């Protein structure tokens, strides 16, 4: 290949000539090496299906030759929980809560849907702190049920936020990473939660790949736009036809209907709306009062008049 018969000056004629050029022009041919990316020793705290998606991707990264995870162990709570089952199926070391012998064993912690406050003595044992994957655009929807409240309040935008955990506090730590997403039209809380679980897992890996840089550029949460997302409960499922519009009731159904059936009163009795169709339009003008009920032939369903939007 190198014994080129052409004699033009633009051609290198021999291999020796090539080596000689390389010898005196190494600055042209040698690229500066990038510093190696750290592989983290990581302790994961989680419980539910939302947390499993982050744990699944961390496990995948640990199993890769050049992944961002060198060591991965899991802390979970008592009971038959999705995170515990996943850890057992994938031969991950499990620890009970609270964990012991943490000192010097891990670089960073990750909390996803864990539901327990972490004290300073535990957090300080992790040189890079403990991260949290939260499915909202913090500081909006701090608390344990952000996805449900996103749907219940008909938000059009949501997202995932990676923060550093602060001692004995939920969801107020500095933001390391954040991504925004459109809320798909008519989606349920279950559908949105599954979507954000996957997005959150990938945002976590992106954060770990650049963790020192992300920590150096972290930003505090603002005081504007703070809202709270308490746990859902049966008291939220009551419908007041005189106070709630069709759109509000539909959002409530999409938010909690799969977990807690909507309820109302009918002739002095509690009725569960097990087959909720949603908003419908009708030309029936017999009764305009909220709460009035009639049979709609077109949809083969009972229709209930809601409060008119202002």
Residue pairs with C-beta under 8 A, 6 or more apart in sequence:
2 12
2 13
2 14
2 15
2 18
3 13
3 14
4 11
4 12
4 13
7 13
12 18
12 21
22 29
37 68
37 209
38 68
38 107
38 211
39 67
39 68
39 69
39 70
40 68
40 69
40 70
40 71
40 107
40 108
40 128
40 208
40 211
41 70
41 71
41 105
41 106
41 107
41 108
42 58
42 69
42 71
42 72
42 73
42 106
42 107
42 108
42 109
42 110
42 208
43 73
43 74
43 75
43 95
43 99
43 102
43 105
43 106
43 108
43 109
43 110
43 126
44 54
44 55
44 58
44 72
44 73
44 74
44 75
44 83
44 109
44 110
44 112
45 74
45 75
45 76
45 97
45 109
45 110
45 111
45 112
45 114
45 116
45 118
45 130
46 52
46 54
46 55
46 74
46 75
46 76
46 83
46 110
46 111
46 112
46 113
46 114
47 76
47 77
47 81
47 82
47 83
47 113
47 114
47 115
48 81
48 82
48 83
48 113
49 82
49 194
49 197
50 112
50 113
50 135
50 193
50 196
50 197
50 200
51 82
51 83
51 112
51 113
51 114
52 82
52 83
52 86
52 197
53 197
53 198
53 200
53 201
54 110
54 112
54 133
54 197
54 200
54 201
54 204
55 74
55 83
55 86
55 87
55 92
55 112
56 86
56 201
57 201
57 202
57 204
57 205
58 69
58 72
58 110
58 201
58 204
58 205
59 72
59 90
59 92
60 67
61 67
61 68
61 69
61 205
62 69
62 70
62 71
62 72
68 205
68 208
68 209
69 208
71 106
72 92
73 92
73 93
73 94
73 95
73 106
74 83
74 84
74 87
74 92
74 93
74 94
74 95
75 94
75 95
75 96
75 97
75 98
75 99
75 114
76 83
76 84
76 87
76 94
76 97
77 97
77 114
77 115
77 116
78 96
84 94
86 92
87 93
87 94
88 94
97 116
98 122
99 122
102 122
102 125
102 126
103 125
104 125
106 125
106 126
107 126
107 127
107 128
108 126
108 127
108 128
108 129
108 130
108 131
108 208
108 211
109 123
109 126
109 129
109 130
109 131
109 165
110 130
110 131
110 132
110 133
110 204
111 118
111 130
111 131
111 132
111 133
111 165
112 132
112 133
112 200
115 144
117 168
117 169
117 170
118 130
118 165
118 167
118 168
119 167
119 168
120 167
120 168
122 130
123 129
123 130
123 165
123 166
123 167
128 211
128 212
128 215
129 164
129 165
129 215
130 164
130 165
131 162
131 163
131 164
131 165
131 176
131 204
131 207
132 162
132 163
132 164
132 165
132 171
132 173
133 160
133 161
133 162
133 200
133 201
133 203
133 204
134 146
134 160
134 161
134 162
134 163
134 171
134 200
135 146
135 147
135 158
135 159
135 160
135 193
135 196
135 197
135 200
136 142
136 146
136 147
136 150
136 158
136 159
136 160
136 161
136 229
137 157
137 158
137 159
137 161
137 178
137 180
138 161
138 163
138 171
138 175
138 178
138 221
139 171
139 172
139 221
139 222
139 223
139 224
139 225
139 226
139 227
140 225
140 226
140 227
141 149
141 150
141 227
141 228
141 229
142 170
142 171
142 172
142 226
142 227
142 228
142 229
143 149
143 170
143 171
143 228
143 229
143 230
143 231
144 170
144 229
144 230
144 231
145 229
145 230
145 231
145 232
146 229
147 158
147 189
147 192
147 193
147 196
148 189
148 229
148 232
148 255
148 256
149 227
149 229
149 255
150 158
150 183
150 189
150 192
151 183
151 187
151 188
151 189
151 192
151 251
151 254
151 255
152 189
152 236
152 251
152 252
152 255
152 256
153 251
154 247
154 248
154 251
155 183
156 182
156 183
157 180
157 181
157 182
157 183
158 180
158 181
158 183
158 192
158 196
159 178
159 179
159 180
159 181
159 196
160 178
160 179
160 181
160 196
160 199
160 200
160 203
161 175
161 177
161 178
162 175
162 176
162 177
162 178
162 200
162 203
162 204
162 207
162 214
163 171
163 173
163 174
163 175
163 176
163 221
164 173
164 174
164 176
164 215
164 218
165 173
166 172
166 173
172 221
173 221
174 218
174 219
174 220
174 221
175 218
175 219
175 220
175 221
176 207
176 211
176 214
176 215
176 218
177 203
177 206
177 207
177 214
179 199
179 203
181 195
181 196
181 199
183 192
184 191
184 192
184 195
186 254
187 195
187 254
188 254
188 255
188 257
188 258
189 254
189 255
189 256
189 258
190 258
207 214
232 255
232 256
232 259
232 260
233 260
234 260
234 263
236 252
236 256
236 260
237 252
237 256
237 260
237 261
237 262
237 263
238 262
238 263
238 264
239 249
239 252
239 262
239 263
239 264
239 273
241 264
241 290
241 291
241 304
241 305
241 306
241 307
242 290
242 291
242 307
243 307
244 252
244 306
244 307
245 306
245 307
245 308
245 309
246 279
246 306
247 279
247 309
249 262
249 279
249 306
250 278
250 279
252 262
253 262
253 273
253 276
253 278
256 262
257 276
261 272
261 273
261 274
262 272
262 273
262 276
263 270
263 271
263 272
263 273
264 270
264 271
264 273
264 304
265 271
266 293
277 299
277 301
280 296
280 299
280 301
280 303
282 296
282 298
282 303
284 294
284 296
284 303
286 294
287 294
287 305
288 305
289 305
290 305
290 306
290 307
290 308
291 304
291 305
292 304
292 305
293 302
293 303
293 304
293 305
294 302
294 303
295 301
295 302
295 303
296 302
296 303
